Amino acid sequence: MAGLSTHILDTAKGGPAAGVRVELFEIVGEKRSLVCDAVTNDDGRTDTPLLNTDQMRPGTFEILFHIGEYFTTAASEENKTGFLNVVPVRFTITDAAQHYHVPLLASPWSYTTYRGS
């Protein structure tokens, strides 16, 4: 099933990051348009895909993970920090018939991402 999904894992605590705002933008030339705005649930995922099968299309997209507030309010006392704020991940969808999964693995001090399945 095609679509675009995400989830966020707090690698410092070893579990999902709940309550993180996630914005998806489509980039066309110099123009950036908001496609959706969501918040992660208790499992660190959005309740619905960022793009469902009918919305999938080739193009350049950017997810903004607003992780800073999570690490200053929701994280444990020993992991509170003001270092990371908003993590941007820009990527290209080339085949709209495929599923794209863009997870964020984050600690208060670093992050990584990859194309999942």
C-alpha positions in Angstrom: 0.0 0.0 0.0 1.4 3.4 -1.0 1.7 6.3 1.3 4.0 8.3 3.5 4.4 7.6 7.2 6.7 8.5 10.0 7.5 7.7 13.6 9.8 9.1 16.2 11.9 7.2 18.7 13.5 8.7 21.7 16.8 6.8 21.7 17.8 8.2 25.1 14.8 6.6 26.8 14.5 3.7 24.4 10.9 4.3 23.4 8.5 6.3 21.3 8.4 10.1 21.4 4.8 11.1 22.0 3.4 14.6 21.5 5.8 15.8 18.9 4.5 18.1 16.2 5.3 17.0 12.6 4.8 19.2 9.6 5.0 18.0 6.0 5.8 20.5 3.2 5.9 20.0 -0.6 8.8 21.9 -2.2 8.3 23.2 -5.8 11.2 25.4 -6.9 11.6 28.0 -4.2 8.0 27.6 -2.9 7.3 25.5 0.2 3.6 24.5 0.8 2.2 23.0 3.9 0.6 19.6 3.1 -0.2 18.4 6.7 0.4 19.1 10.3 0.2 16.3 12.9 1.2 15.2 16.4 2.7 11.9 17.3 0.7 9.6 19.5 1.8 7.4 22.4 3.4 5.0 19.9 5.5 7.9 18.4 3.5 7.7 15.2 0.9 10.0 13.6 -2.6 8.7 13.8 -3.0 8.8 10.0 -0.3 8.7 7.2 1.2 12.1 6.3 0.2 11.2 2.7 -2.4 8.5 2.0 -2.4 6.4 -1.1 -4.6 8.9 -3.0 -2.4 11.8 -2.1 0.9 10.2 -3.1 2.8 11.9 -6.0 6.4 12.3 -7.2 8.1 15.3 -5.9 10.4 16.9 -3.2 9.0 17.0 0.3 10.3 18.1 3.7 9.2 16.9 7.2 9.9 19.2 10.1 10.1 17.3 13.3 9.6 19.8 16.2 11.6 17.8 18.7 13.0 20.6 20.8 9.8 21.1 22.9 9.7 17.4 23.5 13.2 17.3 24.9 12.6 20.4 27.1 9.2 19.3 28.5 8.4 15.6 28.0 11.8 14.0 28.3 13.2 12.8 31.6 15.1 15.3 33.8 18.5 13.9 32.9 17.7 14.2 29.2 16.3 17.7 29.1 18.2 20.0 26.8 17.8 23.0 24.5 20.2 21.7 21.9 17.9 20.3 19.1 15.0 22.4 18.1 13.4 21.6 14.7 14.9 18.7 12.6 14.3 19.1 8.9 14.4 16.1 6.6 14.1 16.8 2.9 13.6 13.8 0.5 12.3 12.9 -2.9 9.4 10.6 -3.8 10.1 9.1 -7.2 7.6 6.3 -7.3 4.2 7.2 -5.9 3.1 3.6 -6.0 5.5 2.7 -3.3 5.3 3.2 0.5 7.7 5.7 2.0 8.5 5.6 5.7 10.7 8.3 7.2 11.4 7.7 10.8 13.4 9.9 13.2 15.6 8.4 15.9 16.6 11.2 18.2 18.3 11.8 21.5 18.6 15.3 23.1 22.0 15.6 21.4 21.7 13.9 18.0 19.4 12.3 15.4 19.4 10.0 12.4 16.9 9.0 9.8 16.5 6.6 7.0 14.0 5.4 4.4 12.1 2.6 6.1 9.5 0.2 4.8 
